[in-house]
């Protein structure tokens, strides 16, 4: 149902105080200012940041549930959306380390007959190109896979639906962000490991790192655990915002390894820190992950590796991580090789014309890492 945020929401969006973790060092005024900018388009926003030596802190503005005044906490679960791609790419690179997959081998070697027809030839598309988003497979902006009786989807049908869109060129020639690439990578993981993509991610990353707030929901399970961050779709009606709670309307099997995971700010920061710190894949595989291309249509300064987005920080160093957008949630987590990290979420994906919500979120991350 629609929730009219009205004047109360405007008060939250413009003048809401920042709620800081007790004992955080510094005022982080720059971070606070940018977080409040996010409130122009969402009920709430929060950031969690720190480094390997100096501890961690968090800050929140607005609310994680509306109507209400409950700031988003760093340990509250939310839909991590495309941050899942970093988990999926990590598992593929673990399989590379185990000599079960080769990055420059064609996907046909592992999934015979899957990427075939409609202009596609799995013999010409490599595993690397899937993860790098330059496989020639475009984004599937209006997925319509065949549903199961319970409303969920098989991964095979999701992939098949994605491949109904014709190639955008030759493999390796053009960069285009595409969930279908990571859904095919999910199938690859399932074929090689003999486990579902969710179980592979859980057994190889979630459990070993002790990510207790992170889950990979089964198809048909629309719930979120515990006291979760509510996610909203909405729009402006004159001077008011109208929000609809979208938290439990997402079918996870529609996204699989491209965006199904549920996590928290603290867990995502822990994951990216472990990944960049070399605790999940070999130095050689991490170097492959960090070989980047310039993503078409993104603001200057961003680069895309194998399930990894990079950008230089204003205070020096390179931040590595991934963003996530799904109806109800927009998030991003980064970490650096010297132990700095930050994770941000706001509880809507709503943007205004001409506004780049991803770029604002990176500015928040940069301020959290580099500010006082």
SVG drawing of the C-alpha trace seen along z (x, -y; Angstrom):
<svg xmlns="http://www.w3.org/2000/svg" viewBox="-2 -21 52 53">
<polyline fill="none" stroke="black" stroke-width="0.4" points="0.0,0.0 1.0,-3.6 2.3,-5.6 1.9,-9.3 5.1,-10.8 3.7,-14.4 5.1,-17.2 6.6,-14.8 8.7,-13.2 9.8,-16.5 11.0,-17.3 12.9,-14.0 14.3,-14.7 15.5,-18.2 16.2,-18.6 16.7,-15.1 19.6,-14.9 22.4,-12.5 22.5,-9.5 26.1,-8.6 27.6,-5.5 28.8,-6.3 32.5,-6.9 33.1,-7.6 36.1,-9.8 35.7,-13.2 32.5,-14.9 32.4,-13.6 30.5,-16.7 31.1,-16.1 29.7,-12.6 26.6,-14.0 26.0,-16.7 26.1,-14.1 23.9,-11.7 21.3,-14.4 21.4,-14.9 20.4,-11.3 17.3,-12.1 16.0,-14.3 15.0,-11.0 14.7,-8.4 13.3,-7.9 16.7,-7.0 20.4,-6.5 23.3,-5.1 27.1,-4.6 29.5,-2.3 33.2,-2.9 36.6,-2.4 40.1,-0.9 42.1,2.1 43.8,0.2 41.5,-2.6 38.2,-0.8 34.8,-1.5 32.0,-4.0 28.5,-4.5 26.2,-7.4 22.5,-7.4 20.0,-10.0 16.2,-9.7 14.5,-6.4 14.6,-2.8 10.8,-2.5 8.2,-5.0 6.1,-6.4 8.5,-6.3 11.9,-7.5 14.1,-4.4 17.6,-5.2 19.1,-2.4 21.6,-0.4 24.9,1.1 23.8,4.6 20.3,4.4 19.7,6.7 18.7,5.2 18.8,6.5 22.3,6.1 21.2,6.4 24.2,6.2 26.7,6.3 26.0,10.0 28.0,9.9 31.2,9.4 30.4,12.7 29.7,14.5 32.9,13.3 34.9,14.3 33.5,17.9 34.4,18.1 38.0,16.9 38.2,19.5 37.4,22.1 40.1,20.6 42.5,21.1 41.4,24.7 42.1,25.2 38.5,26.1 37.8,23.0 40.0,20.9 39.1,17.3 40.0,17.2 38.2,20.5 34.9,20.2 31.8,20.6 30.8,23.4 33.4,25.6 31.5,25.5 27.9,25.0 27.6,26.7 24.6,25.4 23.5,22.8 24.8,19.7 23.7,20.6 21.4,19.2 20.0,15.7 23.4,14.5 25.3,16.1 28.1,18.6 29.3,19.9 32.6,20.8 33.4,17.1 32.5,15.8 34.9,16.3 34.4,16.6 36.4,13.4 34.1,11.5 31.1,12.5 32.6,11.2 34.0,8.1 30.6,7.2 31.9,7.1 30.6,10.4 28.2,8.9 25.2,9.9 23.1,6.8 21.1,6.0 17.7,7.6 15.7,4.6 12.3,6.3 12.8,9.9 9.9,12.3 11.2,15.8 8.8,18.7 7.6,19.0 7.4,22.1 4.2,22.9 5.3,21.1 6.2,17.9 9.9,18.5 12.2,19.1 14.8,21.7 18.2,20.2 18.1,21.9 14.9,20.1 16.3,16.8 19.3,17.2 17.2,18.3 15.1,15.2 18.1,13.0 19.5,14.4 16.3,13.5 17.9,10.1 20.3,10.0 24.0,9.3 25.2,5.7 28.2,6.5 31.2,8.9 32.5,10.4 35.1,8.1 34.2,5.1 31.6,3.3 31.0,2.8 27.4,3.1 26.2,3.8 24.2,7.0 22.6,9.2 22.5,12.0 26.3,12.2 26.3,13.0 23.3,15.3 25.3,17.4 28.3,17.2 25.9,18.5 25.1,21.5 28.8,22.1 29.3,22.2 26.4,24.7 27.7,26.9 31.3,27.0 30.6,27.3 27.4,29.4 25.8,26.9 23.2,24.2 24.7,20.7 23.3,19.8 24.9,22.8 28.2,22.2 28.3,18.6 27.3,19.6 29.8,22.4 32.7,20.6 32.3,17.0 29.5,16.4 30.3,19.2 34.1,18.9 34.0,15.1 31.3,15.4 28.9,13.1 26.1,13.8 23.9,11.1 24.2,12.3 21.9,14.8 21.1,16.0 17.4,16.6 15.8,19.5 13.5,19.0 10.0,18.1 11.3,16.7 10.4,13.0 11.2,12.4 14.1,10.6 15.5,11.8 15.2,10.0 14.7,6.3 15.5,5.5 15.7,2.2 12.4,1.5 12.9,0.6 10.5,-1.7 9.5,-2.7 8.0,-6.2 7.5,-9.4 7.0,-13.1 3.4,-14.4 3.8,-18.2 5.6,-18.9 5.1,-15.4 6.7,-12.0 4.5,-8.9 6.3,-5.6 5.2,-2.1 7.0,0.7 8.7,2.9 10.7,5.0 9.0,8.3 7.9,8.1 11.3,9.1 11.6,12.6 15.2,13.6 15.4,16.3 14.9,13.6 18.3,12.2 20.3,15.2 24.0,14.5 23.6,11.1 21.6,9.7 19.8,12.0 21.9,11.7 20.7,10.1 23.3,8.5 24.3,5.7 26.7,2.8 29.1,4.4 29.1,7.8 29.5,6.2 32.5,4.2 34.0,7.3 33.5,9.2 35.1,6.5 37.9,6.0 38.7,9.7 38.5,9.8 40.8,6.9 43.0,8.1 43.7,11.3 41.9,13.6 39.5,15.2 41.4,15.6 45.0,15.9 47.2,12.9 47.1,13.9 43.4,14.1 43.0,10.8 45.3,9.2 43.0,10.6 39.9,9.2 41.6,5.8 42.3,5.6 39.7,3.0 38.0,1.4 36.2,-1.9 32.5,-1.4 30.4,-3.0 28.0,-5.7 29.4,-6.0 30.9,-9.2 34.6,-9.8 37.0,-8.0 35.1,-4.7 36.6,-1.4 35.1,2.1 37.1,5.3 35.8,8.8 32.9,8.1 34.7,5.1 34.2,1.3 37.2,-0.9 37.7,-4.6 40.6,-6.7 39.9,-8.2 40.3,-12.0 42.8,-11.3 44.8,-8.8 44.5,-5.1 42.0,-3.0 38.7,-2.0 37.4,1.4 33.9,2.7 30.5,2.9 27.2,1.1 23.7,2.6 20.3,1.3 17.0,3.1 13.5,1.6 13.6,0.4 17.4,0.3 20.5,-1.4 23.9,-0.5 27.6,-0.4 30.6,1.0 34.3,0.4 37.6,1.3 41.3,0.5 44.4,2.6 45.6,0.7 42.6,1.7 40.2,-1.2 36.5,-0.5 33.0,-2.0 29.5,-0.8 26.4,-2.9 22.7,-2.2 19.6,-4.3 16.2,-2.6 14.9,-3.5 16.2,-3.3 14.3,-6.4 16.2,-9.1 15.4,-12.3 16.0,-13.1 19.7,-13.9 20.8,-12.7 23.3,-9.9 22.5,-8.2 25.5,-5.8 27.9,-8.8 26.4,-10.4 26.8,-7.2 30.5,-7.0 30.9,-10.6 29.5,-9.5 31.9,-6.6 34.8,-8.8 33.9,-11.3 33.5,-8.6 37.0,-7.2 38.8,-10.5 37.0,-13.0 37.7,-14.1"/>
</svg>
